[in-house]
């Protein structure tokens, strides 16, 4: 009953998650990767952050919980893998999307800087090509071109295509690429991707190129990895002292 009222209010038939909200008589649901609140008695709904008196965002906690549960079930076996770093980023990308281009420049620069200092990649990028046909009719052909390449050319050809440094006459076309693009489209559809770039990192979903949020998550992740490495090193030292 509550679910049907929610669907009717939003004039749609699907939402990702649904549960009671922290306020009496209110419910919460996930739509387009965001948490909304709904009162069936008052026939009211609102989008926004719900905070405790101590400044803790209950909305953010719910969002992280739901997004983490969804990303755990995400099958990315058909994705293109770029890099071998400790931090994984799943990328739903349209090759004609200007914000995808900005993200690609940013993540490539950050990875190259890290590699120059440490001799290894920072990121493992899982690329799922997601052409938004109604906005970018040429992105389908561009995606097929990339998917026709061997794995050692995925990064180079993705960058060339995003940077418009390859002509359509020079693009490859193959059945393997067409078949793989169908798989990528199904992954994006099943995950509810409606805009690009959509990024998944550390169980969190970011729609659009939000550089600050990305940097905050990556810095937190790097600190965590450093702490774990230090603990392992300390443990190994103690083991040696026992010998």
RARA-V641698 format. One record per residue. N is the residue number from 1. D_LAST is the distance of its C-alpha to the last C-alpha in whole Angstrom. Layout:
n: {N	N}
d_last: {D_LAST	D_LAST}
This chain:
n: {1	2	3	4	5	6	7	8	9	10	11	12	13	14	15	16	17	18	19	20	21	22	23	24	25	26	27	28	29	30	31	32	33	34	35	36	37	38	39	40	41	42	43	44	45	46	47	48	49	50	51	52	53	54	55	56	57	58	59	60	61	62	63	64	65	66	67	68	69	70	71	72	73	74	75	76	77	78	79	80	81	82	83	84	85	86	87	88	89	90	91	92	93	94	95	96	97	98	99	100	101	102	103	104	105	106	107	108	109	110	111	112	113	114	115	116	117	118	119	120	121	122	123	124	125	126	127	128	129	130	131	132	133	134	135	136	137	138	139	140	141	142	143	144	145	146	147	148	149	150	151	152	153	154	155	156	157	158	159	160	161	162	163	164	165	166	167	168	169	170	171	172	173	174	175	176	177	178	179	180	181	182	183	184	185	186	187	188	189	190	191	192	193	194	195	196	197	198	199	200	201	202	203	204	205	206	207	208	209	210	211	212	213	214	215	216	217	218	219	220	221	222	223	224	225	226	227	228	229	230	231	232	233	234	235	236	237	238	239	240	241	242	243}
d_last: {66	64	63	66	67	64	65	69	68	66	69	66	64	61	58	54	53	55	54	56	55	54	58	60	62	61	59	56	56	54	57	56	53	54	54	58	59	62	65	67	69	70	70	68	65	63	60	58	55	54	52	52	53	49	50	47	49	49	51	48	45	48	48	44	44	47	46	42	43	46	43	41	44	45	45	44	44	47	46	46	42	42	39	35	34	32	35	37	41	44	47	50	53	56	57	60	58	58	55	53	54	53	50	49	50	47	44	45	45	42	40	41	40	36	36	37	35	32	33	33	35	35	37	38	41	43	47	49	53	55	59	61	64	67	66	64	66	65	61	61	62	59	57	58	58	54	53	55	52	49	46	45	49	48	47	50	53	52	52	55	57	56	57	60	60	61	64	65	67	63	61	60	62	60	60	56	56	59	57	54	56	57	54	53	56	55	52	53	56	54	52	55	55	58	57	55	52	51	47	44	41	38	40	43	47	48	52	53	51	50	48	47	46	44	42	41	40	38	37	35	34	32	31	29	28	26	25	23	22	20	19	17	16	15	13	11	10	9	7	5	5	4	0}
